[in-house]
Amino acid sequence: MPILKHGEVTHELLNEKSSRFIAQTDNMMMVVVAFADGPQAEPDPPHSHPHEQITYVAEGELLFFLDGKPTTVGPGDVVVVPPNTPHTIQRLSECVQLVDTFHPPREDFLKK
């Protein structure tokens, strides 16, 4: 069973203040995303996808918009996003770390 140690994995830069790393099997994917660009005045644009998603908030506070409805979440909270449901976030603290799990894996996150 592979073990990914935080200091030994390559983090993909999403922009100068955000990064992620991915672990996956044939049937699911976990994405650890670190943001250091908050707080935000406005939420990110909403999106949806056919994947089931479960998000664990590891650090920070944010508004999680699920089907247009905002809920404040923080460390230890979990959000379940059904397939094809519009969702987005608005970071309320400077640093936010999320652990997203997807089924099936998101091919669009993989490098071609």
LOMIDREN-256781 format. One record per residue: residue number from 1; x, y, z of N, C-alpha, C, CB in turn. Coordinates in Angstrom, 2 decimals. Glycine has a CB too. Example, Ala and Ser with C-alpha at 12.3 -4.5 7.8 and 13.67 -1.06 7.14 Angstrom:
BEGIN
<r 1 <13.19 -5.69 7.80> <12.30 -4.50 7.80> <13.20 -3.30 7.80> <11.31 -4.47 9.05>>
<r 2 <12.85 -2.25 7.08> <13.67 -1.06 7.14> <12.90 0.03 7.87> <14.08 -0.60 5.72>>
! end
This chain:
BEGIN
<r 1 <0.85 -1.19 0.00> <0.00 0.00 0.00> <0.89 1.24 0.00> <-0.96 0.01 1.23>>
<r 2 <0.72 2.10 -0.98> <1.55 3.30 -1.03> <1.25 4.25 0.12> <1.34 4.02 -2.36>>
<r 3 <2.28 4.89 0.59> <2.16 5.92 1.63> <2.75 7.20 1.06> <2.89 5.50 2.97>>
<r 4 <1.97 8.26 1.10> <2.43 9.55 0.60> <2.74 10.44 1.80> <1.36 10.22 -0.34>>
<r 5 <3.99 10.78 1.99> <4.39 11.66 3.08> <4.36 13.10 2.59> <5.81 11.28 3.62>>
<r 6 <3.73 13.95 3.38> <3.49 15.34 2.97> <4.74 16.03 2.45> <2.94 16.12 4.13>>
<r 7 <5.83 15.91 3.13> <7.06 16.58 2.71> <7.74 15.96 1.50> <8.01 16.60 3.83>>
<r 8 <7.26 14.80 1.06> <7.89 14.09 -0.04> <7.07 14.10 -1.34> <8.16 12.68 0.36>>
<r 9 <5.86 14.62 -1.29> <5.03 14.66 -2.50> <5.22 15.98 -3.23> <3.53 14.44 -2.14>>
<r 10 <5.01 15.96 -4.52> <5.09 17.17 -5.32> <3.75 17.86 -5.29> <5.52 16.85 -6.78>>
<r 11 <3.75 19.10 -4.85> <2.53 19.90 -4.81> <2.41 20.67 -6.12> <2.54 20.88 -3.58>>
<r 12 <1.26 20.54 -6.75> <1.00 21.26 -7.99> <0.55 22.68 -7.64> <-0.08 20.52 -8.86>>
<r 13 <1.23 23.68 -8.19> <0.85 25.07 -7.95> <-0.36 25.41 -8.82> <2.03 26.02 -8.25>>
<r 14 <-1.42 25.90 -8.18> <-2.60 26.34 -8.90> <-2.48 27.82 -9.24> <-3.87 26.08 -8.06>>
<r 15 <-1.84 28.57 -8.35> <-1.46 29.96 -8.55> <-0.39 30.26 -7.51> <-2.70 30.95 -8.43>>
<r 16 <0.01 31.50 -7.37> <1.13 31.79 -6.46> <0.81 31.57 -4.99> <1.58 33.21 -6.65>>
<r 17 <-0.48 31.44 -4.64> <-0.86 31.24 -3.24> <-1.73 30.02 -3.00> <-1.58 32.45 -2.75>>
<r 18 <-1.80 29.11 -3.97> <-2.62 27.91 -3.82> <-1.92 26.71 -4.45> <-4.01 28.12 -4.46>>
<r 19 <-2.06 25.56 -3.78> <-1.45 24.34 -4.32> <-2.32 23.15 -3.95> <-0.01 24.15 -3.78>>
<r 20 <-2.02 22.01 -4.59> <-2.74 20.77 -4.28> <-1.83 19.59 -4.53> <-4.04 20.65 -5.11>>
<r 21 <-2.16 18.48 -3.88> <-1.57 17.21 -4.27> <-2.67 16.16 -4.27> <-0.41 16.81 -3.32>>
<r 22 <-2.46 15.14 -5.08> <-3.49 14.15 -5.37> <-3.01 12.76 -5.03> <-3.91 14.22 -6.85>>
<r 23 <-3.89 11.98 -4.41> <-3.69 10.55 -4.21> <-4.90 9.86 -4.83> <-3.52 10.17 -2.67>>
<r 24 <-4.67 8.74 -5.50> <-5.81 8.09 -6.14> <-5.64 6.58 -6.24> <-6.04 8.67 -7.52>>
<r 25 <-6.79 5.94 -6.36> <-6.85 4.52 -6.70> <-7.62 4.44 -8.01> <-7.54 3.67 -5.55>>
<r 26 <-7.95 3.24 -8.42> <-8.75 3.09 -9.64> <-10.15 3.69 -9.48> <-8.85 1.62 -10.02>>
<r 27 <-10.67 3.71 -8.24> <-12.07 4.06 -8.02> <-12.32 5.36 -7.28> <-12.72 2.98 -7.29>>
<r 28 <-11.30 5.95 -6.67> <-11.53 7.20 -5.96> <-10.27 8.06 -5.95> <-11.98 6.93 -4.53>>
<r 29 <-10.45 9.31 -5.58> <-9.36 10.28 -5.60> <-9.49 11.18 -4.37> <-9.38 11.13 -6.92>>
<r 30 <-8.35 11.48 -3.76> <-8.30 12.44 -2.67> <-7.40 13.59 -3.11> <-7.78 11.79 -1.34>>
<r 31 <-7.87 14.81 -2.92> <-7.13 16.00 -3.31> <-7.00 16.90 -2.09> <-7.82 16.75 -4.50>>
<r 32 <-5.77 17.19 -1.68> <-5.52 18.12 -0.58> <-5.20 19.47 -1.20> <-4.36 17.61 0.37>>
<r 33 <-6.03 20.46 -0.91> <-5.88 21.79 -1.51> <-5.57 22.79 -0.41> <-7.15 22.20 -2.30>>
<r 34 <-4.51 23.57 -0.60> <-4.12 24.61 0.36> <-4.25 25.97 -0.31> <-2.66 24.38 0.88>>
<r 35 <-5.03 26.85 0.30> <-5.22 28.21 -0.19> <-4.59 29.17 0.83> <-6.74 28.54 -0.41>>
<r 36 <-3.87 30.18 0.36> <-3.32 31.21 1.24> <-3.63 32.58 0.66> <-1.78 31.03 1.42>>
<r 37 <-4.83 32.72 0.08> <-5.19 33.95 -0.61> <-6.47 34.58 -0.06> <-5.36 33.68 -2.08>>
<r 38 <-6.83 34.23 1.17> <-8.04 34.79 1.75> <-7.72 35.97 2.64> <-8.80 33.72 2.54>>
<r 39 <-8.74 36.56 3.21> <-10.15 36.30 2.92> <-10.56 36.88 1.57> <-11.03 36.89 4.03>>
<r 40 <-11.62 36.33 1.03> <-12.13 36.76 -0.28> <-13.35 37.66 -0.09> <-12.49 35.54 -1.16>>
<r 41 <-13.46 38.67 -0.94> <-14.63 39.55 -0.91> <-15.85 38.88 -1.55> <-14.33 40.87 -1.64>>
<r 42 <-15.60 37.98 -2.51> <-16.66 37.29 -3.24> <-16.32 35.81 -3.35> <-16.86 37.92 -4.65>>
<r 43 <-17.34 34.95 -3.51> <-17.05 33.52 -3.71> <-16.46 33.25 -5.09> <-18.33 32.70 -3.53>>
<r 44 <-15.80 32.10 -5.21> <-15.35 31.63 -6.52> <-16.59 31.36 -7.38> <-14.46 30.34 -6.38>>
<r 45 <-16.44 31.31 -8.70> <-17.59 30.96 -9.54> <-18.08 29.54 -9.24> <-17.23 31.09 -11.04>>
<r 46 <-19.40 29.35 -9.20> <-19.92 28.00 -8.95> <-19.57 27.04 -10.09> <-21.44 28.04 -8.74>>
<r 47 <-19.49 25.76 -9.75> <-19.26 24.73 -10.75> <-19.99 23.46 -10.31> <-17.73 24.46 -10.94>>
<r 48 <-20.08 22.51 -11.20> <-20.64 21.20 -10.86> <-19.93 20.16 -11.69> <-22.19 21.15 -11.10>>
<r 49 <-20.07 18.92 -11.30> <-19.43 17.81 -12.01> <-20.20 16.53 -11.68> <-17.91 17.68 -11.61>>
<r 50 <-20.03 15.49 -12.47> <-20.80 14.26 -12.26> <-20.26 13.39 -11.12> <-20.81 13.45 -13.53>>
<r 51 <-19.20 13.81 -10.46> <-18.56 13.01 -9.40> <-19.24 13.25 -8.06> <-17.07 13.35 -9.31>>
<r 52 <-19.27 12.20 -7.24> <-19.62 12.38 -5.83> <-18.42 13.05 -5.16> <-19.98 11.00 -5.14>>
<r 53 <-18.68 13.95 -4.22> <-17.59 14.66 -3.54> <-17.88 14.76 -2.06> <-17.39 16.07 -4.14>>
<r 54 <-16.86 14.50 -1.26> <-16.92 14.76 0.17> <-15.73 15.65 0.50> <-16.90 13.42 1.01>>
<r 55 <-15.99 16.78 1.17> <-14.95 17.73 1.53> <-14.81 17.80 3.04> <-15.24 19.12 0.95>>
<r 56 <-13.58 17.62 3.51> <-13.24 17.78 4.93> <-12.46 19.07 5.08> <-12.41 16.55 5.46>>
<r 57 <-12.88 19.93 5.99> <-12.17 21.19 6.24> <-11.10 20.92 7.28> <-13.16 22.33 6.72>>
<r 58 <-9.83 20.98 6.85> <-8.70 20.71 7.75> <-8.23 21.97 8.46> <-7.55 20.09 6.97>>
<r 59 <-8.38 23.13 7.78> <-7.88 24.39 8.36> <-8.68 25.54 7.79> <-6.36 24.58 8.09>>
<r 60 <-8.92 26.56 8.61> <-9.54 27.79 8.15> <-11.05 27.78 8.22> <-9.12 28.07 6.75>>
<r 61 <-11.60 28.91 7.83> <-13.05 29.08 7.84> <-13.48 29.57 6.46> <-13.50 30.08 8.96>>
<r 62 <-14.61 29.09 5.99> <-15.10 29.47 4.68> <-16.61 29.36 4.62> <-14.47 28.61 3.59>>
<r 63 <-17.18 30.02 3.63> <-18.57 29.79 3.27> <-18.57 28.73 2.19> <-19.29 31.10 2.80>>
<r 64 <-19.34 27.68 2.39> <-19.50 26.65 1.37> <-20.90 26.83 0.81> <-19.28 25.20 1.95>>
<r 65 <-20.98 27.13 -0.48> <-22.25 27.31 -1.16> <-22.62 26.00 -1.83> <-22.18 28.48 -2.19>>
<r 66 <-23.72 25.40 -1.39> <-24.19 24.15 -1.96> <-25.57 24.41 -2.55> <-24.23 23.00 -0.89>>
<r 67 <-25.66 24.30 -3.87> <-26.90 24.60 -4.59> <-27.38 26.01 -4.26> <-27.99 23.56 -4.24>>
<r 68 <-26.41 26.96 -4.15> <-26.73 28.37 -3.91> <-26.90 28.77 -2.47> <-27.94 28.71 -4.63>>
<r 69 <-26.94 27.80 -1.55> <-27.16 28.11 -0.14> <-25.83 28.13 0.61> <-28.13 27.08 0.49>>
<r 70 <-25.47 29.28 1.25> <-24.20 29.36 1.97> <-24.30 28.82 3.39> <-23.71 30.79 1.99>>
<r 71 <-23.24 28.12 3.81> <-23.11 27.66 5.18> <-21.68 27.89 5.61> <-23.51 26.15 5.32>>
<r 72 <-21.49 28.48 6.79> <-20.14 28.68 7.32> <-19.62 27.35 7.86> <-20.12 29.77 8.43>>
<r 73 <-18.41 26.97 7.43> <-17.79 25.74 7.90> <-16.36 26.04 8.34> <-17.81 24.66 6.79>>
<r 74 <-15.86 25.19 9.23> <-14.51 25.35 9.75> <-13.87 24.01 10.05> <-14.53 26.21 11.01>>
<r 75 <-12.71 24.02 10.71> <-11.96 22.79 10.95> <-12.80 21.67 11.56> <-10.78 23.08 11.85>>
<r 76 <-12.71 20.51 10.94> <-13.44 19.33 11.39> <-14.79 19.14 10.72> <-13.64 19.40 12.85>>
<r 77 <-15.28 20.16 10.03> <-16.57 20.04 9.35> <-16.42 19.28 8.04> <-17.18 21.43 9.10>>
<r 78 <-17.51 18.64 7.63> <-17.54 17.83 6.41> <-18.73 18.27 5.57> <-17.61 16.31 6.73>>
<r 79 <-18.51 18.39 4.26> <-19.58 18.75 3.32> <-19.70 17.62 2.30> <-19.29 20.12 2.62>>
<r 80 <-20.92 17.14 2.08> <-21.19 16.11 1.08> <-21.86 16.77 -0.11> <-22.08 14.95 1.67>>
<r 81 <-21.24 16.64 -1.28> <-21.75 17.27 -2.50> <-22.24 16.17 -3.44> <-20.64 18.14 -3.19>>
<r 82 <-23.55 16.10 -3.68> <-24.07 15.10 -4.62> <-23.61 15.41 -6.05> <-25.61 15.06 -4.55>>
<r 83 <-23.61 14.41 -6.92> <-23.25 14.64 -8.31> <-24.11 15.73 -8.95> <-23.38 13.34 -9.11>>
<r 84 <-23.50 16.50 -9.84> <-24.17 17.53 -10.64> <-24.82 18.63 -9.83> <-25.20 16.88 -11.50>>
<r 85 <-24.38 18.85 -8.60> <-24.91 19.91 -7.75> <-23.98 21.12 -7.80> <-25.09 19.42 -6.29>>
<r 86 <-24.49 22.30 -8.17> <-23.63 23.48 -8.18> <-23.10 23.79 -6.78> <-24.41 24.70 -8.73>>
<r 87 <-21.81 24.13 -6.71> <-21.19 24.45 -5.44> <-19.97 25.33 -5.65> <-20.80 23.17 -4.68>>
<r 88 <-19.58 26.02 -4.59> <-18.38 26.85 -4.60> <-18.03 27.22 -3.17> <-18.58 28.12 -5.47>>
<r 89 <-16.92 27.94 -3.02> <-16.49 28.39 -1.70> <-16.11 29.86 -1.74> <-15.29 27.54 -1.20>>
<r 90 <-16.15 30.46 -0.54> <-15.61 31.80 -0.32> <-14.76 31.71 0.94> <-16.76 32.89 -0.19>>
<r 91 <-13.47 31.92 0.80> <-12.56 31.80 1.92> <-12.72 33.00 2.86> <-11.11 31.69 1.43>>
<r 92 <-12.95 32.73 4.14> <-13.14 33.77 5.13> <-11.88 34.03 5.95> <-14.28 33.41 6.06>>
<r 93 <-10.95 33.09 5.94> <-9.69 33.26 6.64> <-8.55 33.26 5.63> <-9.48 32.14 7.70>>
<r 94 <-7.40 33.73 6.05> <-6.26 33.84 5.13> <-5.86 32.49 4.56> <-5.06 34.47 5.84>>
<r 95 <-5.77 31.48 5.43> <-5.36 30.14 4.99> <-6.51 29.17 5.17> <-4.12 29.66 5.78>>
<r 96 <-6.73 28.37 4.14> <-7.76 27.32 4.16> <-7.13 26.07 3.57> <-9.05 27.76 3.36>>
<r 97 <-7.35 24.93 4.24> <-6.91 23.66 3.68> <-8.10 22.72 3.66> <-5.72 23.04 4.50>>
<r 98 <-8.36 22.15 2.47> <-9.48 21.24 2.27> <-8.96 19.89 1.80> <-10.48 21.82 1.26>>
<r 99 <-9.66 18.84 2.20> <-9.38 17.50 1.72> <-10.64 17.04 0.98> <-9.00 16.50 2.90>>
<r 100 <-10.53 17.00 -0.35> <-11.66 16.62 -1.20> <-11.48 15.17 -1.64> <-11.76 17.56 -2.44>>
<r 101 <-12.56 14.39 -1.54> <-12.55 13.01 -2.02> <-13.60 12.90 -3.12> <-12.84 11.99 -0.86>>
<r 102 <-13.21 12.28 -4.23> <-14.09 12.16 -5.39> <-14.25 10.70 -5.80> <-13.55 12.99 -6.56>>
<r 103 <-15.46 10.37 -6.24> <-15.73 9.08 -6.87> <-16.60 9.34 -8.07> <-16.40 8.08 -5.88>>
<r 104 <-16.24 8.86 -9.22> <-14.94 8.29 -9.56> <-13.87 9.38 -9.61> <-15.01 7.55 -10.92>>
<r 105 <-12.60 9.01 -9.81> <-11.54 10.02 -9.90> <-11.85 11.06 -10.99> <-10.18 9.35 -10.17>>
<r 106 <-11.41 12.27 -10.74> <-11.60 13.36 -11.70> <-10.46 13.35 -12.71> <-11.69 14.73 -10.99>>
<r 107 <-10.76 12.88 -13.89> <-9.76 12.83 -14.94> <-9.24 14.22 -15.28> <-10.35 12.18 -16.18>>
<r 108 <-10.09 15.25 -15.13> <-9.65 16.60 -15.48> <-8.58 17.13 -14.53> <-10.84 17.54 -15.48>>
<r 109 <-8.38 16.48 -13.38> <-7.33 16.90 -12.44> <-5.99 16.24 -12.75> <-7.74 16.57 -11.01>>
<r 110 <-6.00 15.22 -13.58> <-4.78 14.47 -13.86> <-4.02 15.11 -15.01> <-5.10 13.02 -14.19>>
<r 111 <-2.71 15.09 -14.89> <-1.88 15.65 -15.96> <-1.93 14.72 -17.15> <-0.42 15.85 -15.49>>
<r 112 <-2.05 15.30 -18.31> <-2.12 14.50 -19.54> <-0.72 14.22 -20.04> <-2.94 15.21 -20.63>>
! end
